[in-house]
Amino acid sequence: MTISVIMAAYNHGKYIRTALESILQQPYSQMEIVVVDDGSTDATEAVVRGLIQKSVIPIHYLKQANQGQAAAFNVALRQVRGEVIAFLDADDLWPPSRLPSQLSLFNQSEPSGTSKIGIVLGRKEYFSDGIHVNPIELANANQRAVHYCLAASLIARWVFDSVGEFDGSVGFCADWDWFARAREMGIPTQPDPRVTVLGRIHGSNITQNRTRGNHFAALMLKKHKDRLANRQKEDA
């Protein structure tokens, strides 16, 4: 089973080497990595090109003008050819040996034995990279049984063909919006209780801007409610 790993990067030259190395060190070789540089002005390109020269695993580097993470994901989705799609943010890490066990869950059927698993969810564990983090908030986040998080999940290619691409109009809530659409469509999902991605908290994470986050979350929820309302009208 071939895996295509998508990474969108914007000025994460400080972290992207370790992020990519955490992919390359997985005990799985049937992979390709697509890095979409979303208009970085730091050392991101130089770091990625340096790894390309050394890597046995194919790493494809694409650069575009800054358009946001969702647009970068969509560019990569049009390029990849893997049967399974994985994601990793350029400032986060995959734990060692994450892939083989999580991949095996695709072979499990739903209780009825009729549905093919489309999404395997995992857990995201956050860690602080040299900044103070409220220990209660950190503990609560890390105790969740499962995360609707792209970097913690593995997603069959056919699911994107059904659900579609990411909606950039909801900003950095585009991943939540995509998962909401997948749930609305009843895509068979399998949880993985293990930690499958390590999220680095470094103070400049885009999700730390709570005002923007609340704005995008409200847009996402409105779209979700509008879709449900339209579906009810169609079914009436």
N, C-alpha and C positions, 0 to 999 in steps of 0.2 A: 504494500500500500504506500503510494507516494504522498509525501506531505509537502505542501507549499507553505512556507512561513513568511508572513507579511509584517514588515516593520516600517512604520511611518516615523520620520525623524525631523525634528526642528531644533537646531542649536543644542544638540545633546552630545557634542563631541567629547565631553568629559566622561560620559557614561557608556557610549555606544559600543566601545570595544568589549567591555565586560558583558554587555547584553548579548552581543553576537557570539562571543565565546561560550556563553552559557547554552546557546543553541548548538554550536559546533561540537561541544563536549558531550552531547547526548549520545547514548549507545544505539544510534539509529542512523543509517547512512542514506536511506531512500528519501532524500530531502532536496529542496531548493529553497533559497532565501531571496526574497525580493525586498530591497530597501528603497523606499521612496523618500527622497530628501525634499522636504516641503519648504525650500527656499532658505536653507541654513546659511548663515554668514560666518560660522566658526569653523572648526577643524573637522566637522563631520565627514565631509567628502574625503579628505586625506586619510582619515582613520579607516573608513570603509574600503577605500581602494587598496590600502595596505593589506588588509585582511583578505581581499579578493585574490591577491597575488600568492598568498600562502595556503588558501583553503582548498581542500579536496572537494568539499561540498560546494556546488555552484552558488555564488552570490551575485545577484543582478542589482546594479545600482542605477536608479532613475532619479533625475532631478527636475523639479518643476518650480515655478513661481509660487510663493506662499499662498495657499488656498485653503488650508485647514486640514485636520487629520482625516475627516470623512472623505474629502476629495482624494487625498493620498491613498487611502484604503481602496477607493474605487478604481484608481489607476492601476494599482497592483492586482486587483481582482481580475481585471481584463487581460493581464499578462500571464497569470499563473496557470499551471496545467495539472496540479496535484489532485488526487482523489479526496484528500482531506486538507482543509485550510486551518492554519494556526496563526496566531498573532503574538507579538511581543512589543511592548513600548520600548523605546530606545534607552530609557533610564531604569528599566526593570530587569529581572533575572528569572530564568527558568531554574528550578531545583534540579540537581543531578538525577538522571534516570527517570525523568518525568514522562517521557514519551511512550515507552513500550507498554507499561501497565495501563495507561489511559487509552491507548490505541486498542487494546484488547477488548474494551467495553463496547466498541462498535460491533463486535460479533455477537453481542447479547441481544435477544429479542425482547419485545414487550411481553407482559404476562399472557396476552392472547396468542403470542407466537406469530402474529401476522404483520407487525409493524417493523420497519427498518429504522434503527437509531440514526437520527440526523445530527444531533448535538450532544456532545459529552461535556457536561459542566464540571468545574473543579472549584478549588478554594484559593483565594488570594490572601497571602499573609504579608502584612505591612511591616517594614522596618525603618527606623530613623537613620538617616545618613548625616549625623553630626548636628541635628537641630533638636530643640526640645519639643516633645510631643506629649499631649495629655495622656497619661498612662491608662486612664479609664476608657477614653475614646479608642485608643489603640487596642486595648484588650477586647472591647466590645466588637470592633471591626474584625478582629482575628478569630472570634468565637463563632462567627456565622458558619452554618453547616454547608452552605454552597454560595457561590457568587455568580451572578449574571455578568460575567466579565470576559471579554474577548480573549485576553491573554491567558486566562485560566482554562479556556475551553478548546476543544477540537470540534470542527464543524465540517460535515460532509459537503463536498462541492455542490451536489444536487440541491442542497438547502438554499444556497445563494441563488441558484437558477429559479427557485420557487419564490423565495421571499424578496429577492431583489437586492440592490446595492444600498449603501448608507445614505441617509438624508442629511446633507450638510446644513440645512436650515435650522437644525436643533443643536448646532455647535458641538461641544464635547459630550452631549447626551446622545449622540448619534448611535452609540453602541446600545444603550438602553432602548432607544426607539426600535432598533433592529430586532433585539430580543423580544420586544413587545409584539412586533409584527409576526415573528416566528411562533410565539405562543398563540396568537390569534388564529393562526393557520393550523394549529395542532401538530406542529413538527415534533415527532417523537424525541424525547430528551432523556438522557441517562445521567444521574449525578455521580460524581467521583468524590469521595470524602477526603481524599488526600490534598495537601497543599500542592498546587500545580503552577503557581507563579508567586514570585516575591516582589512586592511593590515598594519601591524606594521613595521615602518621603524626604525631600531635600529643600523644601521651602519655596521652590519656583514651579512646582507642579501646577499645571493649568487648572486642575480641579480644586485648588486651594482658594480660588476666587469664588466665594460663596454667593455673592450678588449675581454674578454671571451664571453660576450654576443653577440658582433658583429660577432665573429667567429662562434658561434652556429647558430645565425640568418642567416648568409650566407649559412651555410650547409643546414639549413631547407629550405630556399628559392630555393636552387639548387635542392633539392629533389622534391619540389613542381613543379618546372618547368619541371624536367625530367619526372615526372608522367604525366603532361599535354601533353608533347611532345609524349610520348609513347601512350597515349590515342588517340591523333590525328592520329598517324600512324595506329592504330588499326581500327579507323573509316574510314580511307581513302580507 
